[in-house]
Amino acid sequence: MDDLNQKILNRLEELRVHLQADGGDLEVIGIQGKVVQVKLRGACGGCPHAAMTLKNGIEHILREELDPEIVIERVL
């Protein structure tokens, strides 16, 4: 696993706490280059704001902190 992948995994682990506080969670399905595939669980899985959470929240944080080309894809 390369350094960027490990940084992504570490940061997502830190961000999971916020989702868990709302009764949800996320699972990393895979990382291919700068594309991160995640599955939302619990309350987040059926939340109507899930896409906004992923794009405007998690993806934005990863792009600002790690790499501006990171893309989050939701796996259903």
ChimeraX commands (.cxc) that place a marker at each C-alpha (Angstrom):
marker #1 position 0.00,0.00,0.00 radius 0.5
marker #1 position 1.41,3.37,-0.92 radius 0.5
marker #1 position 1.73,6.37,1.37 radius 0.5
marker #1 position -1.30,8.25,-0.04 radius 0.5
marker #1 position -3.57,5.23,0.45 radius 0.5
marker #1 position -2.47,4.91,4.06 radius 0.5
marker #1 position -3.06,8.61,4.66 radius 0.5
marker #1 position -6.55,8.30,3.13 radius 0.5
marker #1 position -7.37,5.30,5.32 radius 0.5
marker #1 position -6.08,7.03,8.45 radius 0.5
marker #1 position -8.08,10.21,7.79 radius 0.5
marker #1 position -11.26,8.27,6.98 radius 0.5
marker #1 position -10.87,6.37,10.24 radius 0.5
marker #1 position -10.76,9.71,12.08 radius 0.5
marker #1 position -13.84,10.98,10.21 radius 0.5
marker #1 position -15.88,7.84,10.95 radius 0.5
marker #1 position -16.38,9.06,14.52 radius 0.5
marker #1 position -18.59,11.88,13.27 radius 0.5
marker #1 position -20.76,9.52,11.23 radius 0.5
marker #1 position -20.98,7.09,14.14 radius 0.5
marker #1 position -22.19,9.91,16.40 radius 0.5
marker #1 position -25.24,10.18,14.10 radius 0.5
marker #1 position -25.88,6.43,14.03 radius 0.5
marker #1 position -24.04,5.77,10.78 radius 0.5
marker #1 position -20.68,4.56,9.59 radius 0.5
marker #1 position -18.63,4.07,6.46 radius 0.5
marker #1 position -16.68,1.16,5.10 radius 0.5
marker #1 position -13.83,1.55,2.63 radius 0.5
marker #1 position -14.48,-0.88,-0.22 radius 0.5
marker #1 position -11.35,-0.05,-2.18 radius 0.5
marker #1 position -8.89,2.56,-3.34 radius 0.5
marker #1 position -7.88,2.64,-7.00 radius 0.5
marker #1 position -5.41,5.41,-7.62 radius 0.5
marker #1 position -7.12,8.51,-6.27 radius 0.5
marker #1 position -10.63,7.04,-6.41 radius 0.5
marker #1 position -11.91,5.92,-3.02 radius 0.5
marker #1 position -14.93,3.64,-2.98 radius 0.5
marker #1 position -16.95,3.68,0.24 radius 0.5
marker #1 position -20.18,2.13,1.46 radius 0.5
marker #1 position -22.31,4.00,3.95 radius 0.5
marker #1 position -23.83,1.96,6.77 radius 0.5
marker #1 position -26.47,2.42,9.43 radius 0.5
marker #1 position -28.34,5.71,9.45 radius 0.5
marker #1 position -26.02,7.09,6.76 radius 0.5
marker #1 position -26.94,4.31,4.33 radius 0.5
marker #1 position -30.46,5.59,3.80 radius 0.5
marker #1 position -29.93,9.25,4.55 radius 0.5
marker #1 position -31.15,11.64,1.84 radius 0.5
marker #1 position -28.10,13.83,2.52 radius 0.5
marker #1 position -25.58,11.00,1.99 radius 0.5
marker #1 position -24.31,12.30,-1.36 radius 0.5
marker #1 position -23.73,15.74,0.14 radius 0.5
marker #1 position -21.93,14.20,3.13 radius 0.5
marker #1 position -19.59,12.32,0.81 radius 0.5
marker #1 position -18.90,15.07,-1.73 radius 0.5
marker #1 position -19.12,18.28,0.31 radius 0.5
marker #1 position -17.83,16.72,3.50 radius 0.5
marker #1 position -15.50,13.77,3.25 radius 0.5
marker #1 position -14.23,14.32,-0.30 radius 0.5
marker #1 position -13.66,18.02,0.39 radius 0.5
marker #1 position -11.62,17.27,3.51 radius 0.5
marker #1 position -9.48,14.66,1.76 radius 0.5
marker #1 position -8.88,16.98,-1.20 radius 0.5
marker #1 position -7.87,19.90,1.02 radius 0.5
marker #1 position -5.66,17.89,3.36 radius 0.5
marker #1 position -4.17,15.18,1.16 radius 0.5
marker #1 position -4.60,15.58,-2.62 radius 0.5
marker #1 position -6.88,17.82,-4.73 radius 0.5
marker #1 position -7.59,14.98,-7.19 radius 0.5
marker #1 position -9.13,12.51,-4.72 radius 0.5
marker #1 position -12.64,11.38,-5.68 radius 0.5
marker #1 position -15.09,9.63,-3.35 radius 0.5
marker #1 position -17.47,7.14,-4.97 radius 0.5
marker #1 position -20.40,5.65,-3.12 radius 0.5
marker #1 position -20.93,1.92,-3.51 radius 0.5
marker #1 position -24.49,0.77,-2.88 radius 0.5
marker link #1:1,2 radius 0.2
marker link #1:2,3 radius 0.2
marker link #1:3,4 radius 0.2
marker link #1:4,5 radius 0.2
marker link #1:5,6 radius 0.2
marker link #1:6,7 radius 0.2
marker link #1:7,8 radius 0.2
marker link #1:8,9 radius 0.2
marker link #1:9,10 radius 0.2
marker link #1:10,11 radius 0.2
marker link #1:11,12 radius 0.2
marker link #1:12,13 radius 0.2
marker link #1:13,14 radius 0.2
marker link #1:14,15 radius 0.2
marker link #1:15,16 radius 0.2
marker link #1:16,17 radius 0.2
marker link #1:17,18 radius 0.2
marker link #1:18,19 radius 0.2
marker link #1:19,20 radius 0.2
marker link #1:20,21 radius 0.2
marker link #1:21,22 radius 0.2
marker link #1:22,23 radius 0.2
marker link #1:23,24 radius 0.2
marker link #1:24,25 radius 0.2
marker link #1:25,26 radius 0.2
marker link #1:26,27 radius 0.2
marker link #1:27,28 radius 0.2
marker link #1:28,29 radius 0.2
marker link #1:29,30 radius 0.2
marker link #1:30,31 radius 0.2
marker link #1:31,32 radius 0.2
marker link #1:32,33 radius 0.2
marker link #1:33,34 radius 0.2
marker link #1:34,35 radius 0.2
marker link #1:35,36 radius 0.2
marker link #1:36,37 radius 0.2
marker link #1:37,38 radius 0.2
marker link #1:38,39 radius 0.2
marker link #1:39,40 radius 0.2
marker link #1:40,41 radius 0.2
marker link #1:41,42 radius 0.2
marker link #1:42,43 radius 0.2
marker link #1:43,44 radius 0.2
marker link #1:44,45 radius 0.2
marker link #1:45,46 radius 0.2
marker link #1:46,47 radius 0.2
marker link #1:47,48 radius 0.2
marker link #1:48,49 radius 0.2
marker link #1:49,50 radius 0.2
marker link #1:50,51 radius 0.2
marker link #1:51,52 radius 0.2
marker link #1:52,53 radius 0.2
marker link #1:53,54 radius 0.2
marker link #1:54,55 radius 0.2
marker link #1:55,56 radius 0.2
marker link #1:56,57 radius 0.2
marker link #1:57,58 radius 0.2
marker link #1:58,59 radius 0.2
marker link #1:59,60 radius 0.2
marker link #1:60,61 radius 0.2
marker link #1:61,62 radius 0.2
marker link #1:62,63 radius 0.2
marker link #1:63,64 radius 0.2
marker link #1:64,65 radius 0.2
marker link #1:65,66 radius 0.2
marker link #1:66,67 radius 0.2
marker link #1:67,68 radius 0.2
marker link #1:68,69 radius 0.2
marker link #1:69,70 radius 0.2
marker link #1:70,71 radius 0.2
marker link #1:71,72 radius 0.2
marker link #1:72,73 radius 0.2
marker link #1:73,74 radius 0.2
marker link #1:74,75 radius 0.2
marker link #1:75,76 radius 0.2
view
